[in-house]
Amino acid sequence: MWQRSPSDGKMAGETPESSGTSLLHDAAATASKHRHFLKDVIFHGKFQLLNCLTPEENTGCQHGLYFQDGERRVDYILTYHIKKPSSSRSNRQSSRFTDNAFTRSLRRGTARLGRAPPPQPRGDPEVASQDHSMDYHEDDKRLRREEFEGNLRDMGLELEKDEDTKTPGVGFVKIHAPWHVLCREAEFMKLKMPTKKVYEVKQSTGVGAKINTLVNKATEPLHPNVEDNRTQNVKHLSYMFSREKQHLFDLSDRDSFFDSKTRASIVFEVLKRTKCTKAKYSMGLTSLLGSGVYTDAYPLHDGDVDGENVEPNDRKLLYEEWASYSVFYKYQPIGLVRKYFGEKIGLYFAWLGLYTQMLIPASLVGVIVFLYGCATVDDNIPSMEICHPKNTITMCPLCDRACSYWKLKEACGTARASHLFDNPATVFFSIFMALWAAMFMEHWKRRQMRLNYEWDLTGFEEEEEELKDHPRAEYELRVMQKSLKKEHKTQKPTEIAEETTNKWKQTVQSAMAGLKLTEKEKLTCRDRLPAYMTNVVMMLLMIGVTFAIVFGVILYRISTKAALHMSNNPTTRSNVRLTVKTTAAIINLVVILILDEVYGAVARWLTVLEVPKTDKSFEERLIFKTFILKFVNAFTPIIYIAFFRGRLVGRPGSYLYVFESYRMEECAHGGCLMELCIQLSITMLGKQLIQNNLFEIGIPKLKKLIRYIKSKRRSFQEEEREKKLQRYETDHFLEPFAGLTPEYMEMIIQFGFVTLFVASFPLAPLFALLNNIIEIRLDAKKFVAELRRPVAARAKDIGIWYNLLRAVAKVAVIINAFVISFTSDFIPRLVYQYMYSLDGSMHGFVNHTLSYFNVSDFQNGKEPMDALHLGYQVEMCRYKDYREPPWSNTPYVISKEFWAVLAARLAFVIVFQNVVMLMSDIVDWLIPDIPKDISLQIHKEKILMVELFMKEEQGKMQFIDSMTPCGGKENRNNHAPIARSRSIPHTHSHTHANNI
């Protein structure tokens, strides 16, 4: 609710004739504010004097966690910039410090009324003008702070300033929410709090319960030593907090009833709701932070994580049992994470933990598939035929001029390596991973429902809908600008001329008028049309940049391959393919890492242009744009290798050229699956090691170091100062929390690597598992020790990320079907074995897939320079394709075998896609979204809540009957029922007053 400042008076309706009266109102209001300011100075001075008399008060306030009295807890911190005086101005500083808001208002007022201002001390005019300019901005910010802080006090919050800190140039405002404010805001926010009523959680019985008991005993060493993580047999019945029903809650210890996470979120809601009319367009904390009135706003951590004589706290416990690499094998204390950081962050780590657990069976199956390929490589007939010493098949050159003819047996190593990833087991693994993704989704929905029950989020939908309608500060700013623009168009020129004579009055009038019009106005699609057009153009441009870079890497591979083939070094010529593949994959990785950062910034800029109304809308639009750009960036090179490379090549004598000189690249004889595997492994491992781990460790530490350097803290003083810094000063140097979008995004991209092309890289789940084991502890350490404590946010699910996961899982089925069908040789082998093989075996498969080419049909200037490279004249060479031989009636035309294989490939895609999706739907249907025991417990809670309120109503009625005279009872029975209905509320309010 917007509160009007006393200094506003009747400014919105002021006329030119009432300017003098307005000035007096302004001066009186400012004087009243100054009296409050003097009271605060005296109040704080008393505490500082008390602190000087009793030095042990510093230990009592626990290093900045409490006010100077050692009793009121610091719930939130606001920081602002302090202008330090220079030596040349030190003599004038003392007099300027006493120049308060009241005297400045009178000085400005006398100037407006045509009176001469009081005489100023003489000095250098140039220095005085600079000082006046700087002081004007600083005074303006200070006036805004005073008004905002006065409004916070009107809302019931208690403030304490600290400018005498060891952090130069930074002042701190400590905010404490007293009990009545906490109760009021908890009721407004509909917070569910535990009541006195305790009920027993029934444990399931039967064979399943016995198995769970055995599993829990076996995994006991894997559980962290945290009370919140242990299974409890009793649970407090929770109900939305109400001041009228305080007797339902256990308020014996008011200090711990609202924990530090809840207190910080309550204060943050008050800060968002409090307005400042002198701020930019009468906005709240967001605009004050944006305009530099305040520099930072954050809640405090509970204490230190290490050091001597550190008192036990939740942060220290999380650091020891969660954020340490020595406990990587243990489960996460999700309950304590939620208690300290809130439900939204707790859900992220719960999802990440479940995803990591589900990767264990996928990794085992992937390793088994890979080992199967290793075990059967010597029994693979096509690779045996390629590697046979008597194999004399001569292949056509791989490039123009520089390359010569070569023997097929030279591709022996590539053929054997391809079998490791291109074997019948990969088809089974693709089906398994599709079902695994479906089971992972269902398992997470069940886990999410269990957490909603344990965290009392089962009735969260209504409150969440209300939060969706809360407008963002930027949206209100744009609406106000639109409103003021409309109002300005309807004004008369005389009114505009009058307003320009008084800019301060114009600002206040505009703010007041804007606030009235904001409720009626809203941004339409027409207002956002330029932003939408910019979004479409920029998104297409960024995707085009990705395609252009992929095309550039293609040109690099083509030109490098031709250059290396012309080398005089035989070792270089023999390793051309491996060199080109590896270097191109590394270049792709570097480009992907750079563009990821660029695309993240572009997506945020485009989302800001759209001006979404709510924070939820802003977050969802940002996530969607970032996902599209980063997904295209990461997977475009892989999609090119899987589905396009080697398809648009042509044939010997009629190759396809780029820029009339670069011949399109071909796949190796074993197919493009091996190259796809190399690209996948380098990209996936590189992103995980460099971007996800190295950047997450190095960048926060680097920013923290820069913040230390900016604060002019020398290295030899750092350790000594760190011991003396207050808690709010230490947290000031931590990195601000930037949201969970980067954390989710890297996991979604990893999920794509695990599922989309798993047919070509069965070891992807294993690499993802190893990364996530480190990632969990790395993120935990970052949240606990490297970041400021985020404001706790309630959420009952992971939001749009679940929809993205489902979309990736569905697309993975289609992509794997195409990889198996078109990229691997699985379908051509099946077609040959069942249609063309004489004995039903794979003997002769290699020869069946090779076509003939007469070397006399080469184009002029395209034949190899060293035609006698093999020691004899070559008349016929072979190339991999299904085409008619040169001696047929239709030479080099696509043969009927090609169409048979293509039909089989398309049929396989259709059958594979429908069968796997049907099996996934069956898995979804078989596994219920809500566990049965949770459903029963939720139903039991509803019954107990009804019984609790029925007993309360019965107790009230008995009390009413006992307080009513005997005659009144007969009268109540003889009169109409409405008489009783009218008398009960009066008696109820009287009873409620007595209870209070």
TIZA-716262 format. One record per residue (C-alpha): residue in three letters; x, y, z. Coordinates in steps of 0.2 Angstrom, whole numbers, plus 5000, padded with zeros to 4 digits. Layout:
<nodes>
AlaXYZ ...
</nodes>
This chain:
<nodes>
Met500050005000 Trp500750174995 Gln500950295009 Arg500950475007 Ser502450565014 Pro501950715026 Ser503050825016 Asp501850805001 Gly500450915009 Lys499250964995 Met500550984982 Ala499550884969 Gly498151014969 Glu499251164972 Thr498951324963 Pro500151464959 Glu499351574972 Ser499651444986 Ser501551424983 Gly501951524999 Thr500751415009 Ser501451255001 Leu503151315006 Leu502651335024 His501951155023 Asp503551095016 Ala504651185029 Ala503551125043 Ala503550945037 Thr505450945034 Ala505651015052 Ser504550875058 Lys505650755049 His507250835056 Arg506550815074 His506350625070 Phe508150635063 Leu508750715079 Lys507850585090 Asp508750455080 Val510450535082 Ile510150555101 Phe509450375102 His510950305092 Gly512150415102 Lys511550335118 Phe511950165111 Gln513650215105 Leu513950285122 Leu513350125131 Asn514450035119 Cys515950135124 Leu515650105142 Thr515349925140 Pro516549845127 Glu515749675129 Glu514249735120 Asn515149695104 Thr515249515109 Gly513449525114 Cys512849585097 Gln513749435089 His514849525077 Gly513449625068 Leu511949505069 Tyr511049615082 Phe510749795085 Gln511949885097 Asp510749835111 Gly511149655108 Glu509349605108 Arg508549655092 Arg509049545078 Val509649625061 Asp508449555048 Tyr508949655033 Ile510349775027 Leu510249925016 Thr511950005010 Tyr512250175003 His513750274997 Ile514550395009 Lys515550545002 Lys517150555011 Pro517850735013 Ser519550785006 Ser520850875015 Ser520551045007 Arg518751035012 Ser518950975030 Asn518751145038 Arg517051165029 Gln516450995032 Ser515951015051 Ser514851165046 Arg514051075031 Phe513650925042 Thr512551035053 Asp511751105038 Asn510151005040 Ala508650975029 Phe507651115038 Thr508951255034 Arg509151195016 Ser507251195013 Leu507151375021 Arg508551425009 Arg507751354994 Gly506051434999 Thr506751605002 Ala507551604985 Arg505851554977 Leu505051694986 Gly506251824980 Arg507251844996 Ala509051844998 Pro509851685004 Pro510851695020 Pro512751735018 Gln513851595013 Pro515651575019 Arg516851635006 Gly518051524997 Asp518651474980 Pro517251504968 Glu517751354956 Val517951234971 Ala516351304978 Ser515351264962 Gln516051094961 Asp515651064979 His513851134977 Ser513551014962 Met514150864971 Asp513250914987 Tyr511650934977 His511550754971 Glu512150684988 Asp510850794997 Asp509550734985 Lys509950554988 Arg510050585007 Leu508350665007 Arg507650514998 Arg508350405010 Glu507650505025 Glu505950495017 Phe506050315013 Glu506750265030 Gly505350375038 Asn504050275029 Leu504850115034 Arg504750175052 Asp502850215049 Met502650035043 Gly503349975060 Leu505149925056 Glu506549985067 Leu508150055059 Glu509850085065 Lys511250165055 Asp513150125055 Glu514250245046 Asp515850215056 Thr516350055049 Lys517949975043 Thr517249975025 Pro517650155018 Gly516350245008 Val514950125013 Gly513550165026 Phe512450025033 Val510550035038 Lys510149885049 Ile508249845049 His507349745062 Ala505549685061 Pro504749685079 Trp503449555084 His501849645079 Val502549675061 Leu503049495059 Cys501349445064 Arg500449565053 Glu501449525037 Ala501449335040 Glu499549355040 Phe499549455024 Met500749335015 Lys499749185021 Leu501249095028 Lys500848925035 Met501548895052 Pro501548745063 Thr500248735076 Lys500248655093 Lys499248505086 Val500448355083 Tyr499848195074 Glu500748035071 Val501347995053 Lys500847825050 Gln502147715042 Ser501747595028 Thr501647415032 Gly501947255022 Val503347195011 Gly503747365004 Ala503947435021 Lys505147305026 Ile506147325011 Asn506247515014 Thr506847485032 Leu508247375026 Val508747495013 Asn508747635026 Lys509847535038 Ala511047495024 Thr511147675018 Glu511247755036 Pro513047805034 Leu512547905018 His511448015028 Pro512148185034 Asn512148215052 Val510748345052 Glu509148335063 Asp508048405049 Asn508548265037 Arg507948115048 Thr506248035046 Gln505048095060 Asn503547995066 Val502648145071 Lys502248305062 His501448475067 Leu499848525059 Ser500148685049 Tyr498948825047 Met499048995039 Phe499549115052 Ser498149235059 Arg498349355073 Glu496549315079 Lys497049135081 Gln498749155089 His498149035103 Leu498348885090 Phe500248915088 Asp501648875100 Leu502249055104 Ser503249005120 Asp504849065111 Arg504449215100 Asp506249235095 Ser506249065086 Phe504449055080 Phe504949155064 Asp506649095058 Ser507949205050 Lys507449155033 Thr505549195036 Arg506049365045 Ala507049415030 Ser505749375017 Ile504449475028 Val505549625028 Phe505849615010 Glu503949615006 Val503849775017 Leu505249855008 Lys504449814991 Arg502849884996 Thr503550045004 Lys503550194992 Cys504550354991 Thr503750504982 Lys505450594979 Ala506150434971 Lys506150404953 Tyr504250404948 Ser503750364966 Met504450194966 Gly505050084980 Leu506649994984 Thr507049934966 Ser507050114959 Leu508050174974 Leu509350044970 Gly509350084952 Ser509550274955 Gly511050244967 Val510050304983 Tyr510450134990 Thr511850024983 Asp511449854989 Ala510049764999 Tyr510249595006 Pro509849485022 Leu511249425033 His512049255034 Asp511749165051 Gly513649175056 Asp515349115050 Val515748945043 Asp517448925050 Gly518748995062 Glu519048995080 Asn517649005093 Val516249005080 Glu514548975087 Pro513548835080 Asn512348895067 Asp511448825051 Arg512648905039 Lys514148815048 Leu513148655048 Leu512748665030 Tyr514648705026 Glu515148545035 Glu513848425030 Trp513348485013 Ala514648605005 Ser516148495008 Tyr516948384995 Ser517348255009 Val515448215010 Phe515148194991 Tyr514548014994 Lys513148075006 Tyr511348125003 Gln510948315003 Pro510148385019 Ile508748455008 Gly507648495024 Leu509048615031 Val509348685014 Arg507548735013 Lys507548805030 Tyr509048915027 Phe508848965008 Gly506948945005 Glu505848824995 Lys506348884978 Ile508248844981 Gly507848684990 Leu506848624976 Tyr508248654964 Phe509448554974 Ala508148414977 Trp507948404958 Leu509848404955 Gly510048264968 Leu508648154960 Tyr509348184943 Thr511148134949 Gln510447974957 Met509447934941 Leu511047944931 Ile511847804941 Pro510847664932 Ala510947754916 Ser512847764918 Leu512947574922 Val511947524907 Gly512947644896 Val514647574902 Ile513947394898 Val513447444881 Phe515247514878 Leu516047364885 Tyr514947254874 Gly515647354859 Cys517347324865 Ala517047134868 Thr516347104850 Val517447214840 Asp518547064835 Asp516946974829 Asn516247114819 Ile516347044801 Pro516247214792 Ser517747284801 Met518647114799 Glu518447124780 Ile519147304780 Cys520647254791 His521047094781 Pro522747094774 Lys522147024757 Asn520947174755 Thr521447254739 Ile520047374737 Thr520647544730 Met519647704736 Cys519447864726 Pro520448024732 Leu519748114747 Cys520148284740 Asp520548364723 Arg522248364716 Ala523248354733 Cys522548184738 Ser522848024729 Tyr522147844729 Trp522147744745 Lys521847574751 Leu520247534761 Lys521247434774 Glu522047604779 Ala520347634787 Cys520547484799 Gly520747584815 Thr519247694811 Ala518147544807 Arg518547454823 Ala518347614834 Ser516647644825 His516047474831 Leu516247534849 Phe514747654847 Asp513847584832 Asn513247404837 Pro511547324840 Ala511647374858 Thr511547554855 Val509747534848 Phe509347444865 Phe510147594874 Ser509147724865 Ile507547634870 Phe508147624888 Met508647804889 Ala506947854882 Leu506047754896 Trp507347814908 Ala506847994904 Ala505047954907 Met505347874923 Phe506448014929 Met504948134925 Glu503748034935 His504948004949 Trp505248194951 Lys503348224951 Arg503148104966 Arg504648174975 Gln504048354972 Met502348304980 Arg503248224995 Leu504248384997 Asn502648494996 Tyr501848395010 Glu503348395021 Trp503648585018 Asp501748625020 Leu501548695002 Thr499948584998 Gly498848744998 Phe499948864989 Glu499048884973 Glu497949034978 Glu499349134986 Glu500449104970 Glu499149174959 Glu499149334969 Leu500949354967 Lys500849334948 Asp499849504948 His501149604957 Pro501949724944 Arg503749744942 Ala504549914945 Glu505049934927 Tyr503249894921 Glu502550034933 Leu503850154926 Arg503350124908 Val501550134913 Met501850294922 Gln502750374907 Lys501350324896 Ser500050404908 Leu501050564910 Lys501250574891 Lys499450564889 Glu499150694902 His500450804894 Lys499550804878 Thr497850854886 Gln498550994895 Lys498451174889 Pro499951274884 Thr499651404899 Glu499751264911 Ile501351194904 Ala502151364905 Glu501651384923 Glu502351214928 Thr504051244920 Thr504251384932 Asn504251264947 Lys505151104942 Trp505051034960 Lys503251054960 Gln503050984943 Thr503950824948 Val502850794963 Gln501250834953 Ser501850714939 Ala502150584952 Met500450604961 Ala499550614944 Gly500550464938 Leu500050354953 Lys498250394949 Leu498350354931 Thr499450194933 Glu497950094940 Lys496950134924 Glu498350114911 Lys499249964905 Leu500449914892 Thr499649844876 Cys500349744862 Arg500449904852 Asp501549984865 Arg502649824865 Leu502649804846 Pro504349884843 Ala505049774857 Tyr504249614849 Met504949664832 Thr506749694840 Asn506549524848 Val506149424832 Val507549514822 Met508849494836 Met508449304839 Leu508549264820 Leu510149364819 Met510949274834 Ile510349104826 Gly511149164810 Val512749204818 Thr512749024825 Phe512548954808 Ala513849064800 Ile515149004813 Val514748824810 Phe514948864791 Gly516648944795 Val517148784804 Ile516648684789 Leu517748784778 Tyr519148774791 Arg519048584790 Ile519048574771 Ser520448694769 Thr521548614783 Lys521248444776 Ala521848494759 Ala523348584766 Leu523848434777 His523748314762 Met525048424753 Ser526248404768 Asn527948314765 Asn527848234782 Pro527148064781 Thr526648064799 Thr525548224796 Arg524748144780 Ser524347984789 Asn523448084804 Val522548204794 Arg520748154799 Leu521148144817 Thr522048314817 Val520648404808 Lys519248324818 Thr520048364835 Thr520548544831 Ala518848584823 Ala517948514839 Ile519048624850 Ile518648774840 Asn516848734841 Leu517048724860 Val517848894862 Val516548974851 Ile515148894861 Leu515848954877 Ile516049134871 Leu514349134862 Asp513549064878 Glu514049224888 Val513549334873 Tyr511849254871 Gly511449264890 Ala511749454889 Val510749474873 Ala509249374880 Arg509149474896 Trp509249634886 Leu507849574874 Thr506749524889 Val507049704897 Leu506449784881 Glu504749684882 Val504449754900 Pro503549604907 Lys502249644920 Thr502749524934 Asp504349444940 Lys503649274935 Ser503349334917 Phe505049414916 Glu505849254922 Glu504949134910 Arg505249244895 Leu507049264899 Ile507249074902 Phe506349034885 Lys507549154875 Thr509049094884 Phe508648914881 Ile508248934863 Leu509949034860 Lys511048914870 Phe510248764864 Val510548814846 Asn512248864850 Ala512748704858 Phe511948574847 Thr512048654829 Pro513748584826 Ile513248414832 Ile511648414822 Tyr512648464806 Ile513848314809 Ala512448194813 Phe511248234798 Phe512048344785 Arg513848304784 Gly514148174770 Arg512448194763 Leu512748344751 Val514448284744 Gly514048224726 Arg515048084718 Pro516748074710 Gly516748174694 Ser515248274700 Tyr515648334717 Leu514748484726 Tyr515848634729 Val515748784740 Phe516348944732 Glu516848844717 Ser518448784725 Tyr518048694742 Arg517348524740 Met516048474753 Glu516848354766 Glu516448174767 Cys516248054781 Ala517547914785 His517147744778 Gly516547694795 Gly515247834794 Cys515047994803 Leu514547914820 Met516347914826 Glu516548104822 Leu514948134830 Cys515548044846 Ile517148154846 Gln516248314844 Leu515048264858 Ser516348214870 Ile517448364868 Thr515948484869 Met515148404884 Leu516748384894 Gly517348554889 Lys515748644894 Gln515748544911 Leu517548564915 Ile517848744909 Gln516148834910 Asn515148744923 Asn516648714936 Leu518048824932 Phe517048984929 Glu515948954944 Ile517448934955 Gly518549074947 Ile517349214943 Pro516549234961 Lys518349234968 Leu518949354955 Lys517449474958 Lys517749464977 Leu519549504975 Ile519049654964 Arg517849714977 Tyr519249704990 Ile520449804979 Lys519049944976 Ser518849954995 Lys520649994996 Arg521049855008 Arg522849815008 Ser523349635008 Phe524449635024 Gln522949715034 Glu521649595026 Glu521749455039 Glu521749575054 Arg520249675047 Glu519249515043 Lys519249475061 Lys518549645066 Leu517249655052 Gln515449645057 Arg514349515049 Tyr513449645037 Glu515149705032 Thr515849535028 Asp514249495018 His514449655008 Phe516049585000 Leu515149424994 Glu514449404977 Pro512549454975 Phe511349314971 Ala510949314952 Gly509549184952 Leu509449004948 Thr509249024929 Pro511148984926 Glu511148834937 Tyr509548764929 Met510148804911 Glu511748714912 Met510848554919 Ile509548564905 Ile510948574892 Gln511748434900 Phe510148334900 Gly510148364881 Phe511848294879 Val511348144889 Thr509748104880 Leu509748184862 Phe511248094855 Val511447954867 Ala511447824853 Ser513147884847 Phe513847914864 Pro513347794877 Leu514647854890 Ala513748024891 Pro512747974907 Leu514347924915 Phe515248094912 Ala513648184917 Leu513648084933 Leu515448124937 Asn515148304934 Asn513548314944 Ile514448244960 Ile515648384959 Glu514348514953 Ile513148484969 Arg514548514981 Leu515248664970 Asp513548744970 Ala513248714988 Lys514948794993 Lys514548944981 Phe512848964990 Val513548945007 Ala515149035007 Glu515349134991 Leu513649214988 Arg512649334999 Arg511149255007 Pro509649264994 Val507949315000 Ala506949155002 Ala505649124989 Arg504149004990 Ala503848884976 Lys502948714974 Asp503748664958 Ile505248704947 Gly504148794935 Ile504448814916 Trp506048704918 Tyr504948544920 Asn504048584903 Leu505848614895 Leu506348444902 Arg504848354894 Ala505148444878 Val506948384877 Ala506448204882 Lys505148204868 Val506348274855 Ala507648154861 Val506648004855 Ile506448074837 Ile508348124836 Asn508947954842 Ala507747874829 Phe508547974815 Val510347944822 Ile510147754822 Ser509247754805 Phe510247884795 Thr511947914804 Ser512447734809 Asp512547584798 Phe511247484808 Ile509847494795 Pro511047454779 Arg511647304789 Leu509947244792 Val509347264774 Tyr510947174767 Gln510747034779 Tyr508946994776 Met508847054757 Tyr510447034748 Ser511546914758 Leu511746744751 Asp511946654768 Gly511146774779 Ser512746834786 Met513747004785 His515046934773 Gly515147044758 Phe514247194766 Val515747314764 Asn515847274745 His513947294744 Thr514047474750 Leu515447524738 Ser515147594721 Tyr516347594706 Phe517047744697 Asn518047754681 Val519547874684 Ser519447924666 Asp517748014670 Phe518648144682 Gln518448324678 Asn519848414670 Gly521048484684 Lys520248374698 Glu521148214695 Pro522548174708 Met524348244704 Asp525148084710 Ala524147954700 Leu525547814703 His525547844722 Leu525047654725 Gly526447604713 Tyr525247554698 Gln524047634687 Val522247644694 Glu520847624682 Met519347594694 Cys519147664711 Arg517747634724 Tyr516747764734 Lys515347734747 Asp513647754739 Tyr512247664731 Arg512547704713 Glu512547604696 Pro514247554689 Pro515047644674 Trp514747494663 Ser512847504666 Asn511547584654 Thr511347724667 Pro513047754674 Tyr513147834691 Val511347844694 Ile510647804711 Ser510247614712 Lys508747524718 Glu509747474734 Phe509747654739 Trp507847664738 Ala507647504748 Val508847564762 Leu507947734762 Ala506247654764 Ala506847544778 Arg507647694787 Leu506047794786 Ala505047644792 Phe506247614807 Val506047804812 Ile504147784812 Val504047624821 Phe505447674834 Gln504647844838 Asn502847774840 Val503447614850 Val504547714862 Met503347854865 Leu501947724868 Met503047644881 Ser503447814889 Asp501547844890 Ile501247674898 Val502647714911 Asp501747884914 Trp500147794917 Leu500747654928 Ile501647774940 Pro500447884950 Asp500948064952 Ile500548074970 Pro501247934982 Lys499847844991 Asp500447875008 Ile500648065005 Ser498848064998 Leu498247985014 Gln499248105025 Ile498548255016 His496748185018 Lys497148155036 Glu497748335039 Lys496148405032 Ile495148295044 Leu496148345059 Met496048535054 Val494148525053 Glu494148435070 Leu495248565077 Phe494148705072 Met492548615077 Lys493248595095 Glu493648775095 Glu491948825090 Gln491148715103 Gly492248785116 Lys491648965111 Met489848915111 Gln490048835129 Phe490848995135 Ile489449095127 Asp488148985136 Ser489048995152 Met489149185151 Thr487249205146 Pro485949225160 Cys484649085162 Gly483249195156 Gly484249235141 Lys484249055136 Glu482349035136 Asn482249205127 Arg483449145114 Asn482448985111 Asn480749075110 His481349205098 Ala481749195079 Pro483449115075 Ile484049285068 Ala484149355085 Arg485449225090 Ser486449255074 Arg486549435079 Ser487049415097 Ile488449285094 Pro489649405084 His489549535098 Thr489949405111 His491249325100 Ser492149495098 His491949525117 Thr492749355121 His494149385108 Ala494549555116 Asn494649465133 Asn495849335126 Ile496949465119 
</nodes>
